[in-house]
């Protein structure tokens, strides 16, 4: 078997006694689309390798018309269409670059024009995560969005999550306003207890290790932590916190000397 003629800079490589293959040149597509059956009759087909790269394949066993003659003829016959295809690709690439540059300029203008709104929205999201932690619905998505470059779409999603979170936080405040009872510790000790439990809750109650909030209280405990630092909700957060920390007296007594195992401040 002799090597096939090189056309369109495609270099043939032998893979067996009867088969050759060459990485497909984009300019060959017009020929293939118009002459698929004639190419097949000459033992020529197209396919991808294991890495998804397109190849022109030749198998001498299926060559009934002579690929060595057919290929140069087709390259000559389709020279005009190949030039047109090259011109179309070049024009498309130029337009793509123009569109990319326009999009970049538009994005930079938006970032500059909406800088205050962007900063306010991002800071709002960070305050929610820092303050309310696990009680923020969509917390994982919000954290991921904050790690990405700011775009209109990302900022819109951040805003929507913040709005939903604020509604839920306010709803929990309404629920907390109905609570009563719990430990009779001073406000200061209750706040310290919530802080100790929240800061110890590194695993977000995913492990039953007796450290931090339990799974049953993790979300509510994180809400209390955030709400105690929020003047709008502090009073009701204290009501709820007094009930919650009563479940953790033994754990808290190790960290807060004023807390006695019986659940009352010493």
C-alpha positions as CSV (number, residue, x, y, z in Angstrom):
1,X,0.0,0.0,0.0
2,X,1.4,3.4,-1.0
3,X,0.9,6.6,1.0
4,X,-2.1,8.7,-0.1
5,X,-1.4,12.1,-1.5
6,X,-1.3,14.9,1.1
7,X,-4.1,17.5,0.5
8,X,-5.0,20.5,2.7
9,X,-1.9,19.9,4.7
10,X,-3.4,16.6,6.1
11,X,-0.5,14.2,6.8
12,X,-1.3,10.5,6.6
13,X,-0.2,8.0,9.2
14,X,-0.3,4.2,8.6
15,X,-2.1,2.3,11.3
16,X,-2.0,-1.1,9.6
17,X,-1.1,-2.8,6.3
18,X,-4.4,-1.5,4.7
19,X,-5.4,1.5,6.8
20,X,-4.2,5.1,7.1
21,X,-5.5,8.1,9.0
22,X,-5.0,11.8,9.1
23,X,-6.2,14.6,11.4
24,X,-9.1,16.2,9.6
25,X,-8.5,19.8,8.3
26,X,-11.6,22.0,8.7
27,X,-11.4,22.9,5.0
28,X,-12.3,19.3,4.1
29,X,-15.8,19.5,5.5
30,X,-17.4,21.1,2.4
31,X,-15.9,18.2,0.3
32,X,-17.1,15.6,2.8
33,X,-20.7,17.0,3.0
34,X,-21.1,17.1,-0.7
35,X,-19.3,13.9,-1.7
36,X,-19.8,11.6,1.2
37,X,-20.9,8.6,-0.9
38,X,-18.1,9.0,-3.5
39,X,-15.6,9.2,-0.7
40,X,-17.0,6.1,0.9
41,X,-16.7,4.2,-2.3
42,X,-13.0,5.1,-2.3
43,X,-12.6,3.7,1.2
44,X,-12.6,7.1,2.9
45,X,-14.7,7.8,6.0
46,X,-14.6,10.4,8.9
47,X,-14.7,9.7,12.6
48,X,-13.3,10.8,16.0
49,X,-10.5,9.2,18.0
50,X,-10.7,8.5,21.8
51,X,-10.0,12.1,22.5
52,X,-12.7,13.4,20.2
53,X,-10.4,14.6,17.5
54,X,-11.8,14.3,14.0
55,X,-9.8,12.1,11.5
56,X,-10.1,11.3,7.8
57,X,-9.7,7.5,7.6
58,X,-8.7,5.3,4.7
59,X,-9.1,1.5,4.3
60,X,-7.7,0.0,1.2
61,X,-10.0,-3.0,1.5
62,X,-13.0,-0.8,0.8
63,X,-11.4,1.3,-2.0
64,X,-13.3,0.6,-5.2
65,X,-12.5,3.8,-7.1
66,X,-9.0,4.9,-6.2
67,X,-8.6,7.3,-3.3
68,X,-5.1,8.4,-4.6
69,X,-6.7,9.9,-7.7
70,X,-9.9,11.1,-6.2
71,X,-8.5,13.2,-3.4
72,X,-6.4,15.6,-5.5
73,X,-9.3,15.9,-8.0
74,X,-11.7,16.9,-5.2
75,X,-9.2,19.4,-3.7
76,X,-9.0,21.1,-7.1
77,X,-12.8,21.0,-7.8
78,X,-13.7,22.4,-4.4
79,X,-11.0,25.1,-4.2
80,X,-13.5,27.9,-4.6
81,X,-15.8,26.5,-1.9
82,X,-12.8,26.0,0.4
83,X,-11.8,29.7,-0.1
84,X,-15.4,30.7,0.7
85,X,-15.4,28.5,3.9
86,X,-12.1,30.0,5.0
87,X,-13.4,33.6,4.4
88,X,-16.6,32.8,6.4
89,X,-14.7,31.3,9.3
90,X,-12.4,34.4,9.4
91,X,-15.4,36.7,9.3
92,X,-17.0,34.8,12.1
93,X,-13.9,34.9,14.2
94,X,-13.6,38.6,13.7
95,X,-17.2,39.1,14.7
96,X,-16.7,36.9,17.7
97,X,-13.8,39.0,18.8
98,X,-15.7,42.2,18.3
99,X,-18.6,40.8,20.3
100,X,-16.2,39.7,23.1
101,X,-14.6,43.2,23.2
102,X,-18.0,44.9,23.3
103,X,-19.2,42.6,26.1
104,X,-16.0,43.3,28.1
105,X,-16.5,47.1,27.7
106,X,-20.1,46.8,28.6
107,X,-19.3,44.8,31.7
108,X,-16.6,47.2,32.8
109,X,-19.0,50.1,32.4
110,X,-21.6,48.3,34.4
111,X,-19.1,47.5,37.2
112,X,-18.2,51.2,37.3
113,X,-21.7,52.6,37.1
114,X,-23.2,50.3,39.7
115,X,-20.2,50.1,42.0
116,X,-22.1,51.3,45.1
117,X,-25.0,48.9,44.5
118,X,-22.7,46.0,43.9
119,X,-20.7,46.7,47.0
120,X,-23.8,47.0,49.1
121,X,-25.2,43.7,47.8
122,X,-22.0,41.8,48.3
123,X,-21.5,43.2,51.8
124,X,-25.1,42.4,52.7
125,X,-24.5,38.8,51.6
126,X,-21.3,38.5,53.6
127,X,-23.0,39.9,56.7
128,X,-25.7,37.3,56.4
129,X,-23.2,34.5,56.1
130,X,-21.0,35.8,58.9
131,X,-23.8,36.5,61.2
132,X,-26.5,33.9,60.5
133,X,-24.4,31.0,59.1
134,X,-26.4,27.8,58.8
135,X,-29.7,29.5,59.2
136,X,-29.3,31.2,55.8
137,X,-31.3,29.4,53.1
138,X,-29.1,28.7,50.1
139,X,-26.0,29.3,52.2
140,X,-23.7,27.0,50.1
141,X,-24.9,28.6,46.8
142,X,-24.4,32.1,48.2
143,X,-20.9,31.3,49.4
144,X,-20.1,29.9,45.9
145,X,-21.5,33.0,44.1
146,X,-19.4,35.2,46.3
147,X,-16.3,33.3,45.2
148,X,-17.0,33.9,41.5
149,X,-16.4,37.1,39.5
150,X,-19.3,39.5,39.8
151,X,-21.6,39.5,36.8
152,X,-25.2,40.8,36.3
153,X,-26.5,37.2,36.6
154,X,-24.5,36.3,39.7
155,X,-25.4,39.6,41.4
156,X,-29.1,39.0,40.7
157,X,-28.8,35.5,42.3
158,X,-27.0,37.0,45.3
159,X,-29.7,39.6,45.7
160,X,-32.5,37.0,45.5
161,X,-30.9,34.7,48.1
162,X,-30.4,37.7,50.4
163,X,-34.0,38.7,50.1
164,X,-35.2,35.1,50.8
165,X,-32.8,34.9,53.7
166,X,-34.0,38.2,55.2
167,X,-37.7,37.0,54.9
168,X,-36.8,33.8,56.7
169,X,-34.8,35.6,59.4
170,X,-37.8,37.9,60.0
171,X,-40.1,35.0,60.2
172,X,-38.0,33.3,62.8
173,X,-38.0,36.5,64.8
174,X,-41.8,36.4,64.8
175,X,-41.7,32.8,66.1
176,X,-39.1,33.6,68.7
177,X,-41.3,36.4,70.1
178,X,-43.7,33.8,71.4
179,X,-41.1,32.0,73.5
180,X,-40.6,32.1,77.2
181,X,-38.9,30.2,80.0
182,X,-35.5,28.6,79.8
183,X,-32.4,29.5,81.9
184,X,-32.5,32.6,84.1
185,X,-28.9,33.6,83.4
186,X,-28.0,37.2,82.7
187,X,-28.3,38.4,79.1
188,X,-24.5,38.6,78.9
189,X,-24.0,34.9,79.9
190,X,-26.8,33.8,77.5
191,X,-25.0,35.6,74.6
192,X,-21.7,34.1,75.6
193,X,-23.3,30.6,75.7
194,X,-24.7,31.1,72.1
195,X,-21.3,32.3,70.9
196,X,-19.5,29.3,72.5
197,X,-21.9,26.8,70.9
198,X,-21.9,28.4,67.5
199,X,-18.1,28.8,67.3
200,X,-17.7,25.1,68.4
201,X,-20.2,24.0,65.6
202,X,-17.5,23.6,63.0
203,X,-19.0,20.5,61.5
204,X,-22.5,22.2,61.3
205,X,-24.0,19.3,63.4
206,X,-23.0,16.7,60.7
207,X,-21.3,14.6,63.4
208,X,-22.7,13.5,66.7
209,X,-19.6,14.6,68.7
210,X,-21.2,16.4,71.6
211,X,-19.6,19.6,70.5
212,X,-21.5,22.7,69.5
213,X,-25.2,22.7,68.5
214,X,-27.0,19.4,67.9
215,X,-28.6,18.7,64.5
216,X,-31.9,19.6,66.0
217,X,-30.8,23.0,67.1
218,X,-28.0,23.9,64.6
219,X,-30.0,26.1,62.2
220,X,-31.9,27.8,65.0
221,X,-28.8,28.3,67.1
222,X,-27.0,30.0,64.2
223,X,-30.1,32.2,63.8
224,X,-29.8,33.2,67.4
225,X,-26.1,34.0,67.0
226,X,-26.8,36.3,64.1
227,X,-30.0,37.8,65.6
228,X,-28.3,38.7,68.9
229,X,-26.0,41.0,66.9
230,X,-28.9,42.5,65.1
231,X,-30.8,45.3,66.9
232,X,-34.0,44.4,65.1
233,X,-34.2,40.9,66.5
234,X,-32.0,40.9,69.7
235,X,-34.8,40.9,72.2
236,X,-36.7,38.0,70.7
237,X,-33.4,36.1,70.0
238,X,-32.6,36.2,73.8
239,X,-36.0,34.6,74.5
240,X,-35.3,31.7,72.2
241,X,-31.7,31.4,73.2
242,X,-32.6,30.9,76.9
243,X,-34.6,27.8,75.8
244,X,-31.9,26.5,73.5
245,X,-28.8,26.8,75.8
246,X,-30.7,25.0,78.6
247,X,-30.0,21.8,76.6
248,X,-26.2,22.4,76.8
249,X,-25.5,23.2,80.4
250,X,-22.9,20.4,80.9
251,X,-21.0,21.4,77.7
252,X,-21.2,25.1,78.5
253,X,-20.1,24.7,82.1
254,X,-16.6,23.7,80.8
255,X,-16.3,27.0,79.0
256,X,-18.3,29.4,81.1
257,X,-17.4,29.2,84.9
258,X,-20.6,31.1,85.8
259,X,-22.8,28.2,84.4
260,X,-23.5,25.5,86.9
261,X,-24.5,21.9,85.9
262,X,-28.0,22.6,87.3
263,X,-28.6,25.1,84.5
264,X,-28.4,28.3,86.5
265,X,-25.7,30.9,86.6
266,X,-23.5,30.5,89.6
